[in-house]
Amino acid sequence: MPRAAQRGMRLLAWCAPLLAACVAWQLSGPLTVHPAGAGRDVLHGFYELEHGPGGAFRWSRPQAAILLPARPLPAVLELHGAVAPDGTRVTLGLGGRASVTLP
């Protein structure tokens, strides 16, 4: 086998595990985070877990964050919650690229 072909085969052998890991990551499926059960590595600026008639929940401080692992794009972020009775608005920062303000 020519020397160039041998180098190509070695490069492929070294890159194959990385390629397989990237493909597996892309195909890993949806990510679901439940703030009621999430730990301190995911939630920053949230109070301790509370329980009410609607189930478990957490209050957030004025500056709070939910850290999510990187995922392939496009992605859908679905949030469930209640509108604050005093009219407080929530601004979501999405990695510094966009922000959304919710009522």
N, CA, C and O atoms as a GROMACS GRO file, in nm:
protein
  412
    1MET      N    1   0.085  -0.117   0.000
    1MET     CA    2   0.000   0.000   0.000
    1MET      C    3   0.090   0.124   0.000
    1MET      O    4   0.188   0.129   0.075
    2PRO      N    5   0.058   0.224  -0.083
    2PRO     CA    6   0.139   0.345  -0.088
    2PRO      C    7   0.138   0.418   0.047
    2PRO      O    8   0.045   0.407   0.126
    3ARG      N    9   0.246   0.493   0.069
    3ARG     CA   10   0.265   0.563   0.196
    3ARG      C   11   0.150   0.661   0.224
    3ARG      O   12   0.106   0.669   0.339
    4ALA      N   13   0.102   0.734   0.126
    4ALA     CA   14  -0.008   0.829   0.144
    4ALA      C   15  -0.134   0.757   0.188
    4ALA      O   16  -0.208   0.807   0.273
    5ALA      N   17  -0.160   0.639   0.131
    5ALA     CA   18  -0.278   0.561   0.168
    5ALA      C   19  -0.265   0.512   0.312
    5ALA      O   20  -0.364   0.508   0.385
    6GLN      N   21  -0.143   0.474   0.354
    6GLN     CA   22  -0.123   0.431   0.492
    6GLN      C   23  -0.150   0.545   0.590
    6GLN      O   24  -0.213   0.526   0.694
    7ARG      N   25  -0.101   0.665   0.556
    7ARG     CA   26  -0.127   0.782   0.642
    7ARG      C   27  -0.276   0.810   0.651
    7ARG      O   28  -0.326   0.842   0.758
    8GLY      N   29  -0.345   0.799   0.539
    8GLY     CA   30  -0.491   0.822   0.538
    8GLY      C   31  -0.563   0.722   0.626
    8GLY      O   32  -0.657   0.758   0.697
    9MET      N   33  -0.521   0.595   0.621
    9MET     CA   34  -0.584   0.492   0.704
    9MET      C   35  -0.558   0.517   0.852
    9MET      O   36  -0.648   0.499   0.934
   10ARG      N   37  -0.435   0.559   0.887
   10ARG     CA   38  -0.404   0.591   1.027
   10ARG      C   39  -0.487   0.708   1.076
   10ARG      O   40  -0.539   0.706   1.188
   11LEU      N   41  -0.500   0.811   0.993
   11LEU     CA   42  -0.579   0.928   1.030
   11LEU      C   43  -0.726   0.887   1.051
   11LEU      O   44  -0.789   0.931   1.146
   12LEU      N   45  -0.778   0.804   0.963
   12LEU     CA   46  -0.915   0.756   0.976
   12LEU      C   47  -0.931   0.675   1.105
   12LEU      O   48  -1.032   0.689   1.174
   13ALA      N   49  -0.834   0.592   1.138
   13ALA     CA   50  -0.841   0.512   1.260
   13ALA      C   51  -0.841   0.601   1.384
   13ALA      O   52  -0.910   0.570   1.482
   14TRP      N   53  -0.766   0.710   1.382
   14TRP     CA   54  -0.763   0.802   1.496
   14TRP      C   55  -0.891   0.885   1.505
   14TRP      O   56  -0.937   0.915   1.616
   15CYS      N   57  -0.951   0.921   1.392
   15CYS     CA   58  -1.069   1.008   1.390
   15CYS      C   59  -1.200   0.932   1.408
   15CYS      O   60  -1.301   0.992   1.446
   16ALA      N   61  -1.202   0.803   1.382
   16ALA     CA   62  -1.326   0.726   1.388
   16ALA      C   63  -1.395   0.735   1.525
   16ALA      O   64  -1.517   0.756   1.528
   17PRO      N   65  -1.325   0.720   1.639
   17PRO     CA   66  -1.394   0.732   1.768
   17PRO      C   67  -1.456   0.870   1.790
   17PRO      O   68  -1.566   0.881   1.843
   18LEU      N   69  -1.385   0.975   1.749
   18LEU     CA   70  -1.438   1.110   1.763
   18LEU      C   71  -1.563   1.127   1.676
   18LEU      O   72  -1.662   1.185   1.721
   19LEU      N   73  -1.559   1.080   1.555
   19LEU     CA   74  -1.673   1.088   1.466
   19LEU      C   75  -1.792   1.010   1.523
   19LEU      O   76  -1.905   1.058   1.519
   20ALA      N   77  -1.766   0.891   1.577
   20ALA     CA   78  -1.874   0.811   1.637
   20ALA      C   79  -1.935   0.883   1.757
   20ALA      O   80  -2.057   0.880   1.775
   21ALA      N   81  -1.853   0.947   1.839
   21ALA     CA   82  -1.904   1.020   1.955
   21ALA      C   83  -1.990   1.138   1.910
   21ALA      O   84  -2.094   1.164   1.970
   22CYS      N   85  -1.947   1.209   1.807
   22CYS     CA   86  -2.025   1.323   1.756
   22CYS      C   87  -2.160   1.277   1.701
   22CYS      O   88  -2.262   1.342   1.725
   23VAL      N   89  -2.162   1.169   1.628
   23VAL     CA   90  -2.287   1.117   1.574
   23VAL      C   91  -2.379   1.072   1.687
   23VAL      O   92  -2.499   1.100   1.683
   24ALA      N   93  -2.326   1.003   1.786
   24ALA     CA   94  -2.407   0.959   1.900
   24ALA      C   95  -2.465   1.078   1.975
   24ALA      O   96  -2.581   1.075   2.016
   25TRP      N   97  -2.386   1.185   1.993
   25TRP     CA   98  -2.434   1.306   2.060
   25TRP      C   99  -2.548   1.369   1.982
   25TRP      O  100  -2.647   1.413   2.041
   26GLN      N  101  -2.535   1.375   1.850
   26GLN     CA  102  -2.639   1.433   1.765
   26GLN      C  103  -2.769   1.353   1.772
   26GLN      O  104  -2.878   1.410   1.761
   27LEU      N  105  -2.758   1.224   1.789
   27LEU     CA  106  -2.875   1.136   1.789
   27LEU      C  107  -2.926   1.104   1.930
   27LEU      O  108  -3.011   1.017   1.946
   28SER      N  109  -2.876   1.173   2.031
   28SER     CA  110  -2.908   1.137   2.170
   28SER      C  111  -3.051   1.168   2.211
   28SER      O  112  -3.093   1.127   2.319
   29GLY      N  113  -3.125   1.238   2.130
   29GLY     CA  114  -3.266   1.263   2.160
   29GLY      C  115  -3.288   1.389   2.241
   29GLY      O  116  -3.193   1.462   2.271
   30PRO      N  117  -3.413   1.413   2.278
   30PRO     CA  118  -3.446   1.537   2.348
   30PRO      C  119  -3.391   1.540   2.491
   30PRO      O  120  -3.369   1.437   2.554
   31LEU      N  121  -3.371   1.661   2.538
   31LEU     CA  122  -3.323   1.684   2.674
   31LEU      C  123  -3.439   1.743   2.754
   31LEU      O  124  -3.501   1.839   2.710
   32THR      N  125  -3.469   1.687   2.870
   32THR     CA  126  -3.574   1.738   2.957
   32THR      C  127  -3.513   1.771   3.091
   32THR      O  128  -3.445   1.688   3.152
   33VAL      N  129  -3.538   1.893   3.138
   33VAL     CA  130  -3.490   1.936   3.269
   33VAL      C  131  -3.612   1.975   3.352
   33VAL      O  132  -3.693   2.057   3.309
   34HIS      N  133  -3.626   1.916   3.468
   34HIS     CA  134  -3.733   1.950   3.561
   34HIS      C  135  -3.668   2.027   3.676
   34HIS      O  136  -3.601   1.966   3.760
   35PRO      N  137  -3.688   2.160   3.682
   35PRO     CA  138  -3.623   2.238   3.788
   35PRO      C  139  -3.654   2.189   3.929
   35PRO      O  140  -3.573   2.208   4.019
   36ALA      N  141  -3.769   2.126   3.948
   36ALA     CA  142  -3.802   2.076   4.082
   36ALA      C  143  -3.703   1.967   4.126
   36ALA      O  144  -3.675   1.953   4.245
   37GLY      N  145  -3.651   1.892   4.031
   37GLY     CA  146  -3.561   1.784   4.067
   37GLY      C  147  -3.417   1.805   4.026
   37GLY      O  148  -3.332   1.719   4.050
   38ALA      N  149  -3.388   1.920   3.965
   38ALA     CA  150  -3.252   1.945   3.916
   38ALA      C  151  -3.160   1.985   4.030
   38ALA      O  152  -3.205   2.039   4.132
   39GLY      N  153  -3.032   1.959   4.014
   39GLY     CA  154  -2.933   1.989   4.116
   39GLY      C  155  -2.867   2.124   4.097
   39GLY      O  156  -2.899   2.197   4.003
   40ARG      N  157  -2.776   2.157   4.185
   40ARG     CA  158  -2.706   2.286   4.183
   40ARG      C  159  -2.613   2.299   4.063
   40ARG      O  160  -2.573   2.411   4.029
   41ASP      N  161  -2.577   2.190   3.998
   41ASP     CA  162  -2.493   2.200   3.879
   41ASP      C  163  -2.571   2.252   3.759
   41ASP      O  164  -2.512   2.300   3.663
   42VAL      N  165  -2.705   2.244   3.764
   42VAL     CA  166  -2.790   2.290   3.655
   42VAL      C  167  -2.857   2.423   3.690
   42VAL      O  168  -2.868   2.511   3.605
   43LEU      N  169  -2.900   2.437   3.814
   43LEU     CA  170  -2.974   2.556   3.858
   43LEU      C  171  -2.884   2.650   3.936
   43LEU      O  172  -2.813   2.608   4.028
   44HIS      N  173  -2.887   2.777   3.900
   44HIS     CA  174  -2.814   2.881   3.972
   44HIS      C  175  -2.910   2.994   4.001
   44HIS      O  176  -2.978   3.043   3.911
   45GLY      N  177  -2.918   3.037   4.127
   45GLY     CA  178  -3.006   3.147   4.164
   45GLY      C  179  -3.148   3.104   4.194
   45GLY      O  180  -3.240   3.186   4.185
   46PHE      N  181  -3.168   2.979   4.229
   46PHE     CA  182  -3.300   2.929   4.266
   46PHE      C  183  -3.302   2.892   4.414
   46PHE      O  184  -3.201   2.850   4.469
   47TYR      N  185  -3.417   2.910   4.476
   47TYR     CA  186  -3.434   2.872   4.616
   47TYR      C  187  -3.459   2.723   4.627
   47TYR      O  188  -3.471   2.653   4.527
   48GLU      N  189  -3.466   2.675   4.751
   48GLU     CA  190  -3.489   2.532   4.775
   48GLU      C  191  -3.627   2.489   4.723
   48GLU      O  192  -3.716   2.572   4.704
   49LEU      N  193  -3.641   2.362   4.701
   49LEU     CA  194  -3.764   2.302   4.650
   49LEU      C  195  -3.880   2.323   4.747
   49LEU      O  196  -3.863   2.306   4.868
   50GLU      N  197  -3.996   2.359   4.695
   50GLU     CA  198  -4.119   2.371   4.773
   50GLU      C  199  -4.227   2.285   4.710
   50GLU      O  200  -4.216   2.245   4.594
   51HIS      N  201  -4.330   2.257   4.786
   51HIS     CA  202  -4.442   2.176   4.737
   51HIS      C  203  -4.572   2.252   4.755
   51HIS      O  204  -4.592   2.316   4.858
   52GLY      N  205  -4.658   2.247   4.657
   52GLY     CA  206  -4.787   2.313   4.663
   52GLY      C  207  -4.893   2.226   4.598
   52GLY      O  208  -4.864   2.114   4.559
   53PRO      N  209  -5.016   2.277   4.587
   53PRO     CA  210  -5.124   2.199   4.528
   53PRO      C  211  -5.095   2.153   4.385
   53PRO      O  212  -5.143   2.048   4.342
   54GLY      N  213  -5.016   2.233   4.310
   54GLY     CA  214  -4.985   2.197   4.172
   54GLY      C  215  -4.862   2.108   4.157
   54GLY      O  216  -4.827   2.070   4.046
   55GLY      N  217  -4.798   2.075   4.269
   55GLY     CA  218  -4.678   1.992   4.263
   55GLY      C  219  -4.556   2.065   4.318
   55GLY      O  220  -4.569   2.166   4.387
   56ALA      N  221  -4.439   2.013   4.286
   56ALA     CA  222  -4.313   2.070   4.335
   56ALA      C  223  -4.273   2.188   4.246
   56ALA      O  224  -4.300   2.189   4.126
   57PHE      N  225  -4.208   2.287   4.308
   57PHE     CA  226  -4.163   2.404   4.233
   57PHE      C  227  -4.048   2.470   4.307
   57PHE      O  228  -4.018   2.438   4.422
   58ARG      N  229  -3.983   2.565   4.238
   58ARG     CA  230  -3.876   2.647   4.296
   58ARG      C  231  -3.900   2.792   4.256
   58ARG      O  232  -3.936   2.822   4.142
   59TRP      N  233  -3.880   2.883   4.352
   59TRP     CA  234  -3.879   3.025   4.323
   59TRP      C  235  -3.738   3.060   4.276
   59TRP      O  236  -3.641   2.996   4.314
   60SER      N  237  -3.729   3.163   4.193
   60SER     CA  238  -3.597   3.209   4.149
   60SER      C  239  -3.566   3.344   4.209
   60SER      O  240  -3.655   3.421   4.243
   61ARG      N  241  -3.438   3.372   4.221
   61ARG     CA  242  -3.392   3.504   4.262
   61ARG      C  243  -3.401   3.596   4.140
   61ARG      O  244  -3.430   3.548   4.030
   62PRO      N  245  -3.378   3.727   4.157
   62PRO     CA  246  -3.385   3.818   4.041
   62PRO      C  247  -3.291   3.778   3.926
   62PRO      O  248  -3.325   3.797   3.809
   63GLN      N  249  -3.175   3.724   3.958
   63GLN     CA  250  -3.083   3.675   3.855
   63GLN      C  251  -3.067   3.525   3.874
   63GLN      O  252  -3.004   3.481   3.970
   64ALA      N  253  -3.125   3.448   3.785
   64ALA     CA  254  -3.118   3.303   3.796
   64ALA      C  255  -3.084   3.245   3.659
   64ALA      O  256  -3.105   3.308   3.556
   65ALA      N  257  -3.029   3.124   3.660
   65ALA     CA  258  -2.991   3.059   3.535
   65ALA      C  259  -3.015   2.910   3.542
   65ALA      O  260  -3.000   2.848   3.648
   66ILE      N  261  -3.053   2.853   3.430
   66ILE     CA  262  -3.061   2.708   3.412
   66ILE      C  263  -2.958   2.676   3.304
   66ILE      O  264  -2.973   2.717   3.189
   67LEU      N  265  -2.856   2.602   3.341
   67LEU     CA  266  -2.749   2.569   3.246
   67LEU      C  267  -2.782   2.440   3.174
   67LEU      O  268  -2.805   2.337   3.237
   68LEU      N  269  -2.784   2.446   3.045
   68LEU     CA  270  -2.815   2.329   2.962
   68LEU      C  271  -2.693   2.291   2.880
   68LEU      O  272  -2.618   2.379   2.838
   69PRO      N  273  -2.673   2.162   2.856
   69PRO     CA  274  -2.561   2.122   2.770
   69PRO      C  275  -2.587   2.166   2.626
   69PRO      O  276  -2.701   2.182   2.585
   70ALA      N  277  -2.481   2.184   2.552
   70ALA     CA  278  -2.494   2.222   2.412
   70ALA      C  279  -2.565   2.112   2.335
   70ALA      O  280  -2.540   1.993   2.357
   71ARG      N  281  -2.652   2.151   2.248
   71ARG     CA  282  -2.726   2.058   2.164
   71ARG      C  283  -2.720   2.106   2.020
   71ARG      O  284  -2.695   2.223   1.995
   72PRO      N  285  -2.743   2.016   1.926
   72PRO     CA  286  -2.743   2.057   1.786
   72PRO      C  287  -2.860   2.152   1.758
   72PRO      O  288  -2.965   2.145   1.823
   73LEU      N  289  -2.840   2.240   1.662
   73LEU     CA  290  -2.945   2.334   1.623
   73LEU      C  291  -3.010   2.288   1.495
   73LEU      O  292  -2.944   2.217   1.418
   74PRO      N  293  -3.131   2.321   1.467
   74PRO     CA  294  -3.220   2.405   1.548
   74PRO      C  295  -3.269   2.328   1.671
   74PRO      O  296  -3.267   2.205   1.674
   75ALA      N  297  -3.312   2.403   1.771
   75ALA     CA  298  -3.360   2.344   1.894
   75ALA      C  299  -3.488   2.414   1.938
   75ALA      O  300  -3.515   2.526   1.895
   76VAL      N  301  -3.566   2.347   2.021
   76VAL     CA  302  -3.689   2.403   2.075
   76VAL      C  303  -3.675   2.407   2.226
   76VAL      O  304  -3.644   2.306   2.289
   77LEU      N  305  -3.700   2.524   2.284
   77LEU     CA  306  -3.699   2.540   2.428
   77LEU      C  307  -3.843   2.561   2.471
   77LEU      O  308  -3.907   2.658   2.430
   78GLU      N  309  -3.894   2.472   2.551
   78GLU     CA  310  -4.033   2.477   2.596
   78GLU      C  311  -4.034   2.502   2.746
   78GLU      O  312  -3.978   2.424   2.822
   79LEU      N  313  -4.099   2.611   2.788
   79LEU     CA  314  -4.105   2.648   2.929
   79LEU      C  315  -4.248   2.638   2.979
   79LEU      O  316  -4.342   2.674   2.908
   80HIS      N  317  -4.264   2.591   3.101
   80HIS     CA  318  -4.395   2.584   3.164
   80HIS      C  319  -4.385   2.657   3.296
   80HIS      O  320  -4.291   2.634   3.373
   81GLY      N  321  -4.479   2.745   3.325
   81GLY     CA  322  -4.476   2.819   3.449
   81GLY      C  323  -4.602   2.900   3.465
   81GLY      O  324  -4.698   2.884   3.390
   82ALA      N  325  -4.601   2.986   3.564
   82ALA     CA  326  -4.716   3.072   3.591
   82ALA      C  327  -4.672   3.217   3.581
   82ALA      O  328  -4.559   3.252   3.616
   83VAL      N  329  -4.763   3.302   3.535
   83VAL     CA  330  -4.737   3.445   3.527
   83VAL      C  331  -4.744   3.502   3.669
   83VAL      O  332  -4.837   3.472   3.744
   84ALA      N  333  -4.647   3.584   3.704
   84ALA     CA  334  -4.644   3.643   3.838
   84ALA      C  335  -4.764   3.735   3.857
   84ALA      O  336  -4.796   3.814   3.768
   85PRO      N  337  -4.832   3.727   3.972
   85PRO     CA  338  -4.951   3.810   3.994
   85PRO      C  339  -4.920   3.960   4.001
   85PRO      O  340  -5.008   4.042   3.978
   86ASP      N  341  -4.796   3.996   4.032
   86ASP     CA  342  -4.762   4.139   4.042
   86ASP      C  343  -4.714   4.198   3.908
   86ASP      O  344  -4.674   4.314   3.902
   87GLY      N  345  -4.719   4.118   3.802
   87GLY     CA  346  -4.681   4.168   3.670
   87GLY      C  347  -4.533   4.163   3.640
   87GLY      O  348  -4.489   4.219   3.540
   88THR      N  349  -4.455   4.098   3.725
   88THR     CA  350  -4.311   4.085   3.701
   88THR      C  351  -4.287   4.021   3.565
   88THR      O  352  -4.352   3.923   3.529
   89ARG      N  353  -4.193   4.078   3.490
   89ARG     CA  354  -4.160   4.023   3.359
   89ARG      C  355  -4.030   3.943   3.369
   89ARG      O  356  -3.943   3.972   3.451
   90VAL      N  357  -4.019   3.845   3.286
   90VAL     CA  358  -3.902   3.758   3.285
   90VAL      C  359  -3.831   3.774   3.151
   90VAL      O  360  -3.894   3.767   3.046
   91THR      N  361  -3.700   3.797   3.157
   91THR     CA  362  -3.621   3.805   3.034
   91THR      C  363  -3.530   3.683   3.027
   91THR      O  364  -3.456   3.653   3.120
   92LEU      N  365  -3.538   3.614   2.915
   92LEU     CA  366  -3.455   3.496   2.892
   92LEU      C  367  -3.340   3.535   2.801
   92LEU      O  368  -3.362   3.587   2.691
   93GLY      N  369  -3.218   3.511   2.847
   93GLY     CA  370  -3.100   3.531   2.763
   93GLY      C  371  -3.059   3.398   2.705
   93GLY      O  372  -3.043   3.300   2.778
   94LEU      N  373  -3.043   3.393   2.577
   94LEU     CA  374  -3.012   3.267   2.509
   94LEU      C  375  -2.870   3.271   2.457
   94LEU      O  376  -2.847   3.293   2.338
   95GLY      N  377  -2.774   3.249   2.546
   95GLY     CA  378  -2.635   3.243   2.508
   95GLY      C  379  -2.580   3.373   2.454
   95GLY      O  380  -2.482   3.371   2.378
   96GLY      N  381  -2.638   3.485   2.490
   96GLY     CA  382  -2.588   3.613   2.444
   96GLY      C  383  -2.626   3.648   2.302
   96GLY      O  384  -2.592   3.756   2.254
   97ARG      N  385  -2.694   3.561   2.233
   97ARG     CA  386  -2.730   3.586   2.093
   97ARG      C  387  -2.867   3.647   2.077
   97ARG      O  388  -2.893   3.720   1.982
   98ALA      N  389  -2.955   3.617   2.172
   98ALA     CA  390  -3.093   3.667   2.163
   98ALA      C  391  -3.150   3.673   2.303
   98ALA      O  392  -3.101   3.606   2.394
   99SER      N  393  -3.251   3.752   2.320
   99SER     CA  394  -3.322   3.753   2.446
   99SER      C  395  -3.471   3.765   2.418
   99SER      O  396  -3.512   3.821   2.316
  100VAL      N  397  -3.550   3.711   2.508
  100VAL     CA  398  -3.695   3.710   2.495
  100VAL      C  399  -3.752   3.756   2.627
  100VAL      O  400  -3.708   3.710   2.732
  101THR      N  401  -3.848   3.848   2.625
  101THR     CA  402  -3.913   3.893   2.747
  101THR      C  403  -4.054   3.836   2.750
  101THR      O  404  -4.132   3.849   2.655
  102LEU      N  405  -4.085   3.773   2.863
  102LEU     CA  406  -4.216   3.709   2.880
  102LEU      C  407  -4.297   3.787   2.983
  102LEU      O  408  -4.241   3.843   3.077
  103PRO      N  409  -4.431   3.790   2.965
  103PRO     CA  410  -4.515   3.860   3.064
  103PRO      C  411  -4.514   3.787   3.198
  103PRO      O  412  -4.579   3.831   3.293
   0.00000   0.00000   0.00000
